[in-house]
Amino acid sequence: MIRGFLIGVIVTASFTASLFFLKFWRQTRDPLFLAFGAAFLIEGINRIPRPFVDHAESNPSTYVIRGFAFLLILAAILYKNRR
């Protein structure tokens, strides 16, 4: 019961952070803000099924999606420093 509530808080916080970064991206058009916004959105969506699936944390697809979000941020950092 409490686990589902805490995961809901994490999902809400991820979506809120995503909205803030996308707002900053809209003002500055900086690709780093877009990458952070997309990564937080992916993380939030990735955590939604956890309360409903027993062993969602041990599923390899969870880590593949999380790794993709981190690679997205890394690619944006490299792109920004390359220019």
C-alpha positions in Angstrom: 0.0 0.0 0.0 2.6 2.5 1.0 4.9 1.3 -1.8 2.3 2.2 -4.4 1.8 5.7 -2.8 5.6 6.4 -2.9 5.9 5.2 -6.5 3.0 7.6 -7.3 4.9 10.4 -5.6 8.0 9.6 -7.7 6.0 9.5 -10.9 4.3 12.8 -10.1 7.7 14.4 -9.3 9.2 13.1 -12.5 6.3 14.5 -14.6 6.6 17.9 -12.7 10.4 18.0 -13.4 9.7 17.2 -17.0 7.3 20.0 -17.4 9.7 22.5 -15.8 12.5 21.4 -18.1 10.2 21.6 -21.2 9.1 25.1 -20.1 12.8 26.2 -19.9 13.5 24.6 -23.3 10.6 26.5 -24.8 12.1 29.8 -23.5 15.7 29.1 -24.5 15.6 26.4 -27.2 18.6 24.7 -25.4 18.7 21.0 -26.4 20.0 20.1 -22.9 16.7 21.2 -21.4 14.8 19.2 -24.0 16.9 16.1 -23.2 16.3 16.4 -19.4 12.6 17.0 -20.0 12.3 13.9 -22.2 14.4 11.8 -19.8 12.2 12.7 -16.8 9.1 12.0 -18.9 10.5 8.6 -19.8 11.4 7.8 -16.2 7.9 8.8 -15.0 6.2 6.6 -17.6 8.7 3.8 -16.9 7.6 3.7 -13.2 3.8 3.7 -13.7 3.4 -0.1 -14.0 5.5 -0.9 -11.0 2.7 -1.1 -8.4 0.7 -3.4 -10.6 3.5 -5.9 -11.5 5.1 -8.0 -8.8 8.7 -8.1 -10.1 8.9 -5.1 -12.3 12.3 -4.0 -10.8 13.9 -7.3 -11.8 12.7 -7.0 -15.4 15.6 -6.2 -17.8 13.4 -3.8 -19.9 13.2 -1.5 -16.9 16.9 -1.0 -17.0 17.1 -0.7 -20.7 14.5 2.1 -20.7 16.3 3.8 -17.8 19.6 3.4 -19.6 18.1 5.0 -22.7 17.0 8.0 -20.6 20.5 8.5 -19.3 22.0 8.1 -22.7 19.7 10.8 -24.0 21.1 13.2 -21.4 24.6 12.1 -22.2 24.1 12.7 -25.9 22.7 16.2 -25.2 25.7 17.0 -23.0 28.1 15.9 -25.7 26.2 17.8 -28.4 26.2 21.0 -26.3 30.0 20.7 -25.6 30.8 19.9 -29.2 29.3 23.2 -30.6 
